[in-house]
């Protein structure tokens, strides 16, 4: 196989820096078989046949569609969070001191069900790890 070293270096740099190339490389690694013999020629012909303004228009339409995605879900999540907070405040106002007095007994009951205080500590540690993972996953930008 005769590979141009300059082209190889360009592809390797793109693989490290461009997320789209990483997706292509991953797709090629899990490919179920060989592409047809004229695959590259047919893709090149399709790319040449598509006018540039049509491609730009399609990209703009896709970006506009993605912009409105999730608005209803985001609004519902905020509304339900407010309702949950209001219910929590209502429960605390209604049951107040009686609820706070029973909290240590509740922890002892959970610990006995889980197998002792050590198991409760592990359950709390696992919950803290999940919360931190969720928080950091929301902060990092997606690679796609």
Beta strands, then each sheet from edge to edge (+ up, - down):
end
